[in-house]
Every structure is written in structure tokens, then in C-alpha cells.
């Protein structure tokens, strides 16, 4: 893939990112929402709170670093160290941005402040040094996208300095001071979502196509048991018909309950939500969607489904190969038709046996299904009040087929249930 140059700058940030929201009675955590659109201008980076708009370019301080031809690299970084006896060792570390920053700035900002009120305690320091503002800009309309992980243990600013020895005044001792990125962090995403015009979904008949997009993109909501159905000749809600189909009843027609659980006449062995990808969408290359996963979650409570917790295939080192039982990887057949299988066996069993709520499922595109934190949506008036943060950090998007009757049956989103008849009364 051709990597193009872009401009990268680091400024001192002069805007104070507070921890708590002063407009709430209980001082809830202050949320900052992405708002970097072209509504104001296309050069600055904006964020918003419940009451204000922040233009970080209006609050940038000294320029600390600038590269007018920055090209990201996936190559490992090779570090060579020479010990006092001349022995040389080599260490390879993961790709990262490693660069020398302006020493004059750090000397004035930190070293020269020794003994001052600014460094007297943590609160004073947070108010004095309000962080860094990283800004990237396209060159001639071109650029790259990369995941800039500042949450990792290796992400920091290390200040190397020397000082006079208290034993030998002629001797200089060497030491370091490390500044970690442990404070408030936010990303004012700029997302030009102009490939398709999104309209309100058809809650009655379902949609023909659903669009999953990362960053400030889009997600899908699936209501497995919605509306009314013909249940043995009687009009019934879909969820109640489902329960009647699988729960055991006594001679009076009432559901049988033992030890607080509903008894089943049909035992669900496997239940899968089968999702087909639109094969007509544009793909820049065959590997473009290689690492995409679909993450399904409880859209009302913003938590993983119970099947996520039951899945033993967690892989913390390789997110692409994690949660393979619940959140399957893309499967492509010989005709180029791709599909995902989302296992929701425990989710349905909980509805039947524990009478848990039939919550709607949220579907998002993700490249890291291990990351299940939630990002809030500002002033949401829908059941969806947040989205998984893992969908925000991915730049990808995909189109999947919905459940509308106009979708060919062999590509229509469907629920497949495999069960065993029970003889228990």
C-alpha cells in the first residue's frame, strides 16, 4: 500500500481538560465529544461538552515538534546499546513514533521550574501543564491513517537531564524524568461520511442494507423478536410465540417453573445470527476488510452479551483471533459471498430459562473485540446512548444485508436455531 506524506505537529495544549462536570449535582465525570467537522472550518480541531464548543487551535501553545513530510512505518524499531565494557546489545521494539523534542522547551517548562509552586503538587502541575496537542494535516489532500496508541506502557515523554553530584562538585550525574499520558485524552475525529445518504431505519419491515462504519460513523440495531407473528393460527408477539415454542407447559397450559427457572421442552444447542456482507460494495483490495470483525452487544445497557463472557477463546495478544466462538470471523465462499456468524445461544437461553429481557442488539464494525469500553453519545434520544469504543478507533466500514423481504433469501440476515426435543414434563 502506498504511504503518503502528511504534516505532523505537536503543540503545548493550553486548554484545561477538567475531570468532573460542574453542571451536574454529583459532579459526574466530564465527557468530551468529537465535533471536528467542516461546519466551522476544515483546518481546526473541535470538541464539545454539554454546554460549550472547544477549538483546540485557539488554545495551542508553543510548537514542540513538526514534521512536514511524516510517513508512518510498520517496521520494527531497532535499539542498540553499548555497555561500559563495550558490549553491544540489540533490541527490537514495536513500531512507534520516537523522536527528539525541543530541549529548550522542556528545560523552560520543567527543569527551570524546580522549587516553584507549579511543581509543588499534582493539582498545581495539572493546571500549569495542561498536556499536548497532536495535530496531523493532509498534504495536497492526501495522507494516511494510523492507530496512535498513547495508552500503552511504552508511551511517554522521557526527559534526560544532568545535575551536580552532592559528593563531588565536579561530577555530573545523569537521570531521567518520565511524563506518562495518564490524564484526560480525546480525539476530535474528522469523518467525511459522504458515501451514502443514511435515512431513518424501517422499524416495521427491516432494512435492505445496513451500514457499519467506524469513527464518527454508523451502527445497526437488531430486534430479534419484533412485532406480531402468526403463532399457531393466533396473532401473537414474536417474543411470546418464541417462548411458547420452547417452554414446557403443564396440564393447565401454564409454564412449568422449577427452582425459579422455566422448564424447556426444546433445548437450544446452538443459536446464530447469520449476517451477509454486500458483495457489490467497493473494495480497494482483497485484504481491505481482512481484519474486520462484527461486534454484537446489548444496545440498551451498553454491555457485551452473555455469550461474550462464556466464550473461552479470549486471546489478549491477538484480538483478531479472540472470541471466535461468539463473534466469528468473516467466512467467504467460492462465489465471493462473505458472512459472519454471531453466536447468541446463551442470550436466547437466558430469555427462555431466566425470563431475562429481550434487549435489542447493537452491531458495529471492530478491529479489536477485546476492547469493550463504551463511548457515550451526546443528547441521545434513542435506545442507543453509547457505542463501543472499539468501533470508534477503526477507520473501516462495511455494508451488510438486512432482514427486509426484498433482500434475496440466501443473503437475508437470519436467526438459525438448532435444538433438541426434551421429554421432561
N, C-alpha and C positions, 0 to 999 in steps of 0.2 A: 504494500500500500504506500502510495506516495505521501510523504510527510512534508507539509508546507510550513514556511516560517510564520511566526506571529510575534507580536511585541509583548514582552512581559515586564511588568514594573512592580516594585514593592515600595509602598509609602508608609510612613508612620500614620496610624489612624488616630484622629483627634475626637472621634465620636465615642461617648461613653455608653457601652453596651451593658445596661443595668441587668441585675439578676432577677429582680422582682417587679411585678406590675403594680404601680402605685394606685391604679384606678380600681383595684379590687379590694374588698374588705379584708380578705385573709392574706393579702399580699401573695398571690399566686405567681408562679414563675412567668417572667416576661417572655412571650413568644415574638419572634420576628419573622415576617412573612416575605417571601420573594415577590418582587414587583419590578424587575428590570425589563421593562418593555419599551417599545418605541413611543409610548403615549406622551412622554415628556421630551426625551431626546434619545438617540441611539448610541450615545457615547458614554454616558454616565451610568453608574450602577445604583439602583434604588432598592430599598426595603421598606416595609410598612409595619406599623403596630396597629392596635385598635383605634388609635387616636392621631397618628402622625405619619408623615412620609419622610424617609431619610434618604438624602442624596449623599452617598459617601464621598463623592468627588468634591463636595463642598466642605468636607471635613478632613481632607488628606493633608498630612504634614510633610515633613522632609522626604525627598526621594532617597531611598536607601540602596536600591538596586534597579538596573534597567538593562534589558537585552532586546535590541531591535531586530534580532534575527534568531529568536528562540525556536529550536526544533526539538521536540521530545524524542527520547530514545528508549527503547526497550532493552538495551544492552545492560548487562550487569556492570556494577562499578567495581574496579579492581583497586584495592588499597595495599600499598607496600609500606612496611615498617622495618626500620633498621634499628636494632638494639645497640647498646653501648659497646658490645663486643664485636659489632659489625655483622651480626647475623641478620639476614633479611627474611622476612615472612610476608606471605601474600594472603589477602583475604578478599573474597568476592561477596558483595552485598547486593541486595535487590536494587533495581533501577530507582533513581531518586533525583531530585533537584538538589545538588550540592554545589554551593558557590560561596565565594568570599564577599562579604558585605562591607559597606563603608566603615572602616575602623574609626574614622573621625567622629561619625555619628554616635557610635556606641560608647566611645570614650566620653563624649559630652553628655550623653543621655544616662549612662550608668556609672562609669568609673569616677567621673568628676563630681558625682552626687554623693560620694561617700560621706556619711555622717549627717546628711541633710534630712529634713522632715519627709521628703518624698520617699525615702527608703527606710523610714523608721518602722513601719508596719505594713501588713499586706493591704489594708484598705487604702492607705495613703498611696501605695505604689500602684494599685489598680486605677485609682483616679488620675495619677500622674502619667503613667504609661498605659495608654488605652489600646495597645495592640498594633497589629499591622494590617494594611490594606493591600491585598494582592489583586492586581488588575492585569487582564490579558486583552489584547486587541488584535483584530484581524489585520492582515496586510494585503491590500488590494482585494479585499473581500474574501480572502482565503485564510484558513487556519486549521487547527487540529483540536481534538477534544481528548483530554486525559483525566484520569481519576487522581486528584491531588489529595492524598490521604495525610492529613495532619493529626489524625487520632492515634497513629502508630507510635510505639515506644521510641522509635528512632527519629521521630520528627521533633526537632528542637532547633534553637539558636544557641550555639556554644561560643561564649566569649573567652578568648585566651588572653591572659594578662600576666604581667610580672610585677613583683613587689620586692621591697628591700627586706633582707633577712634580719631578724632581730638579734641573731648571733654574730653575723659577720656583715657589717655595713657595706662592704664592698661586693657582697654577693647578691645576685638577683634570683629570686625563686619564681617558679612558673606554676600557674594554677588555672583552673577554668571555672566559669560560672554558666550554668545551663538554664535557659528560659524555655519551658515547655508550653505547648499550645493547649493548656488545660482550661482556659476560660471560655467565655461565650464565643461561638463560631456560627457563621451563617454564610449562605451562598445566594447572592441575588441573581438567580437564573434568568437568562435571556432565552426565550423559547419562541421561535417564529413558527407557530403551528398553522401552516397555511396550505398543507397538502390536501386537506379535506375539510368540508364545512360540517361541523357537528351540529346535530339537531337534537331536540329532546327525544329520549327513547320511547318506544312504544311499549308501555307497561302492560297492555292488554294482550297484544299478539306477539310480542317479542320483536327483535330487530333482525334484519337480514345480515348485517355486518356490525361488528363491534371493533372499536379502535383502542388498542392499548399502546400508550406512549409514555416514555419516561420523562424526567424533569418536570416542568410545569405542563404536563400532558393530559392524558385521559385514561380512564379506567372503565371497567364494566361491572355491572351489578346483576347477579343471577338469583332469581327467586325460584327455587326448585319446585315448590308446591304453591303455585299461584292460581287464583281464580277458581271457578267451579268446573266440575267434570261429571260425566255420566258414570255413576257408581252403582253398577248392577241395576240399571234402569231408573235410578233415583239421582236427581241433581244434588250434588254434594261438593263441599270444598275439597280441593285436591289433597290437602293435608289430612283431613278426616278420612277420606277414601283410602289414603295410604295406610293409615292406622288400622282401618277395618280389614284391609287386605292382609296385614301381617300379625295383628294381635289376636290372641285366643279369647274366646268368649264363653261364658257359662250358659246353662240352660235358659236363662232369662235374657240372654243377649248382651249381658254386661261384660266389660273387660275383666279378665281374671288378674288379680294382683296378689303376688306372694313376696313377703319380706320387703314391701314397699316398691317392688318393681313390677311392671307389666309383663305378663307371660306371653311369649310369642308362639304362634302356630307355624310361622315361617321364619327361619333363622337366616339372616343376611350373612353370607360368606364373603362377599365382595361387592362393593358399590363404587362405580367410577363415573365421573363426569368427563365425557369424551368431547374434546374441543378440536375442531378442524381449522387449519390456517388457510387463509385465502391464497391460493396458488398463483393468482394473477397479479399480486402486488409486486412492485418494483424491488428487485434485489440487486444492489451494486455488484455483489459477488456471491458465490456459493457459500462462503463461510461467514457472510454478513450476520446471519442470525444463529451462528453456531452455538454460542454460549447463552442464548436466551432461555429463560425458564418462565413458566407462568406460576405465580404465587397466588393461592386462594386463601382467603381469610374471612373471619366473622366481621362483616362490614358494619354492624351495629356497635359492637363492643371494641372494635379495632384490636383484635387478638387473633392468634393463629387458631385454626380448627383443632379439635381434639386429636384428629389423625396425625397432625404435625407432631404432637407430643408423644404419640405412640410409635412413631417411625424410628426404628433403631439405626437407620443408615446415616446418621449425622456424621459429616466429615468437616471438621473445623479447618483443615488445611486446604481443602479443595471444595469450594462452595458449589461448583458445577456438578460435582458428584455427591452432593449431600441431599438428604431427604428424597431418595429416589423412589421409595415405595409410595409415599403420599403425593409428592409433586414430581411426576415422571418427566423425563427429558423428552425432547421432540423426537418423534418417530416418523420417518419418511419412507413411503413405499416405492415400488418400482415405477409407479406412474407420476412420481413427484408430489404426491399428496402428503402433507405433513399434519400430524395431530399430536395432541397432548392428552394424557390420561391422568386425571386428578382423583386420587383415591379418597373417598369420603365414607368409608364403611362405618367407622366409629361414630361419625357425625349422625348418620341415619339411625344407628342402633341407640344412640342417646335419645333421639326423638321418640323412638318406639318404646324403649325399656324404661328410661328415666323421665319421659314426658318433657324433655328439655325443649326450649323454644326453637321453632323453625326460623332461624335467622337467615337473612339474605347473605349471599356470598359475594365478596368483592374479588375481582380478578385484575391483577396488574402484571406488567412485564417486569422481570427482575433478573439481574445477573449475580445476585448473592442472596439465596433463600435462607441463609443463616442469620441475616440481619432483619429482625422483625420489629424494630422500633417503629413508632408511629409519628408522622408529622401532621400537625393539625391544619385544618382548612379554616381560613378566616371567615366568620359570619356565615357558616354553612346553615342552610335551612332545610336540609335533606337528611335522610338517614345516614348518609356518609359525612362524618365530621372530621375524618382524617384519612390519610393514605399511608401505606407502608413506606418507610424511608428508603428501603431498598429499591423502590421503583423510581424515586426521585434522582438517585445517583446514576441511573443508567440513561444513556442518550438514545437508546434504541426504541423502535416502535414496531408494531405488527398489526395485522388485520385478521380477525377470526370471524368465522361464521356464527350467526346467532341461531335462534330456535324458530324463526318465522317460517310459516308454511311455504313461502316462496323459495326458500333455500332447498336445493336438491337433498333428498333424504339421506343420501350417502355422505353428505358433508354437514348436515344439520347437527348443532350441539345437542347431545343426548345424555340421558342418565341410564346407565346399564347396571342392573342389579342381578347378582347370582345368589340364589338362596337354596335352602334345604327345608323340606317339609318336616314339621315336628309332630310326633304323636302324643305330645304332652297335653294333658287336659287340666 
